[in-house]
Structure formats: C-alpha cells, structure tokens
Amino acid sequence: MLTTRRFTIVTAAVWAAGGSRARAAADAVPQSASQIDLARAKAEGKVVIYTSLDTQIVDAMNKVFSAKYGIAVQYFRGGPGDVTSKILAEADAGRPQADIVDAGDLASILLMKERRLLSPFRSDAEREIAPHLRDADGTWITNRLTQAIIHYNTREFGAAPPQHWMDLTRAGFNGRLVYSSASNGDHAPRLVTMADAFGWDLLQKLAATKPLRMQSPQLTTQVIERAERGACFLQNDNLALRSKVEGKPTDFVFPSEGVPSEIAASALLRSAVHPHAGALYHEWRMSPEGQALQIKGGKYSARSDMPPPEGFPPLSSLKLLNLDYALYKKNRDKHLDRIASIFAGEWGN
C-alpha cells in the first residue's frame, strides 16, 4: 500500500518556484562528504526523501537525524515502482521535490542515472562498500541488502518446516502458499533471480500450487500470521524476523542452495532543492550510526564493518544469488510478461 507521511502539498505557483530553485541548486549539490556545509544544511531546514524502505525503519531513522541536526525530514513512501514513477513524472513536469531517492530495485536507480537525474557524490562510506555495491561514477551507493527467504506459520508447518525451495512444490503446499508481486513490477527481480539460478521450471512448479498473490511483503506477512496461508516464498528477511520477534506463530529459513539478495540503493538528485541537507542525510545514513538503525530494523547493512541484524546469520555464511540489474533493466518487460503468464495474469490466482 502506498503511504505518504508529512508530505507537503503546494500550489502551482510554488511548484514553479520550487523548480527554479531546484535548477539553481543543481550546481550547488555537494560532490563529497567534505563539501557538505553544516550551517547551510541547517539553514535549508529540511530534507525530502522518496523511499521504498519499511516505514517503521524510516521513522526511527528520521527521528534520530532530526534530533541530532535540527533538520526536518519529509518523505514519500511507496514501492520501488511508485518511487520511480513519481521521480520521473516530476522530472518530466519540471517540478522536482525530492532531494534523495532510495529504491529497493537497483534497475530503477540505473534508469534515473540514464536520465541524468542523479548527482555524483563520494561518500566516506565507500571504503567499506564492495565495488559491485556502488556506482563507479559515484551516483548511487547501496545502503541495505534484502534477502528473499521462506517464511512459514509454525502451527501449520512447524513440525516439518520447509528447508529448500523445492520443498514448497510438494503436494502438502497446494493452496497453502503466498507471495508478493505487484502489478507495476515490484518484487519481480527476486522471481527472475530465482529463475536465473534454478530455472523457470521452479517458478512453474510453485505456480502449480495455486499461490495467493499479494501486493506487498507486508501483506503477505499478515496472511502468514493469520494462517490464511501456511508459507511464503521470497519473503523479505526483515519482515520475517520482525514477525517472529513480536511473538507471532512464524519462523523462517534461508535455503542453503541460495537466496536472492536484492540491492537497495540511494542517491542524491541533481535537482535537489535542499542540496546540503540532502547530502548530510545521505552521508549520515551511510555512517555507522545510520546503518545501525537499519540493522536494528532487521536490514543487513552494505557496509563490511557492520554486524548482521540480531538473529540473522552473517552474509558470508549464506549463498547469495545476485541479479545482473543492467541486463534485467534491458529485459524487464519480457520478464514481467513471462511471470504474468506463469502465475496466471496480472493479479495471479
């Protein structure tokens, strides 16, 4: 579900003025952490973020940042597709509002870079981020990694929990599976990652169980907790962890044969209206302090010097399945058509 928090509605006249300020500010966006002017950031007074990160984590991070720097944070929260559509629509209209974009689908970020909407920025965190998790040109950097795992109801499957992806294709799971895949393509990358690693035949076998399709991982979590379905494939690891920690009758498995690992990246926009406040938030988020708040929320940090979330194994112990996002971006429409065909149309079963 699309959620808007503290999002300012402005008149057309202010839109136009904002666009002019954004164009004027574009050349003033800091290019590195050393160029951030704290006094200017505080004078700008706020930062605007478009994000696909879980709302509970966003709120926790924003509260700490605002208390530390005295800068207000406004944000729009939606799926990666919603975030991307909003950024592109505002850019096309010449009415940009966001200073920072944060999307859980790297293909979206690559599209924005292609459109020349992103500003290069060299973060001090780069020394702790693997090269494949940051842009060589400095336009984006990975802030978190989400692993897609098996999530199940312990009252139904606790005695013999599924350990592998193929376990979910057994007869006992017919009519008992749920997954998330939005009509705008959100969550498709993890399905394609599975197909690349194990073959499209695995997706066809999962589809044969008649899984329930939901629009978001948050909704699939509720379905598992209420035992409307017994198991979820390709669930967000942080949501499965939160469910268990909250005492719900659920548990989760990282299949040993491999788990899709999704890159979530953030970037500064060339059109940032609050360039120094935006750069300050961007850099703070990648710092150990900012990353610790994400970890507390159950998200793995992309920094090599940070621990895994409590209750999770280190990433080094997992077999991570990584998607070629540039190739996925090129073939995205074809992949979406194939997924829709396998899972019976736009909305699934």
Steps between C-alpha positions, in 0.01 A plus 500: 500500500622848416565712806567872520644649819542873566492571127450872423230592246580822316333723246592519132679830560716346770564200272641736240709684755623169636603390152700820454670455834575139413667598176702766680594252772613230260850643468518540877444134591808388698716250316653343809461482877770765545294751299194483727444833673326427830390859549342508154335164564340633817396821323328294230298358787375174356571208271250320275541128434316261270554150632387138481645414841269357767314782676595395853870521415461830315322659797768379743780636283334835437434553870869456586622714208264788581590492869872506417502774235177693551397436141148380419453194280207460263451183305286320251491123546397254231626196316801540269267539202300772674816686601642479148178613334475800731861608442468467122162674484623797702815521288297498178274773639796711613368487856746293703456485877721221630860546611572129543367190331522159668370199308508128567534422130838598360360494146295807595809685615682406179211646301528827692872511435433442131261795509777711659290567809764399755786704638844344559593483868802338660407367842755426771321165530635388162806345662267255678276425201596232248554637147203309356276670758578856391510690176844558350383852412380563854134558414360227726604287794341194657362569848342162576463146372176306522502122476188325368435195718240243605255619768254256654235457768634274775157369597457356154852406395705522820530122537655462155601847378603549137877529464539539126317673216402169344337395829232759428396316184388190692133406505462610862551861394226503238277796575714595800760737348504878473741741334522867411519638147348837417350575161754780443789251513602540865652177635549357152881517530504230767285273284736552207798434727343168600436411138857588402640283779268199492312524171159637407366151562520564876271800465259292295493235774437764765222647286344152470432507876256790440672756724321808623650818356520813714610852414769534766718297740324673790169351387648154451631518856148560630369206297761268655441629852125446470558152351296585193793343317770284653819612327640786295771475239739788438403693812701801623737373768446799731122455501532131581737584786269771636205263492688240704640754748150637558394153613289407200476126416751528219857409412727522197770320305792613287517210248855368477487470121479877477287806575434795268677808635349833397696823487335814635687814401470868577609803303493877503296669229654769279186706554523491882331806650678436830840386372704525819228362725450219251871423478526509880218248540641284220843490667360453852287209386808322367691561824522234772236691699249507215571144394458376857140623496433304180659192657280541808204492263618167358682624189846381405744786449704524181798611711757228558575629852144461634350189665192316375164566666458313828360154429640487146807319370786704350468551127831318453333177617220522242503414132378825351340503157570829326315646204664674206291815534621659178390191306176482698426866418550422131268196506257618770183507288569154361557364850178657631303346216647159572428525873143610428457201269634254758298636792175544303472862404551840653359419842583131524272246663 
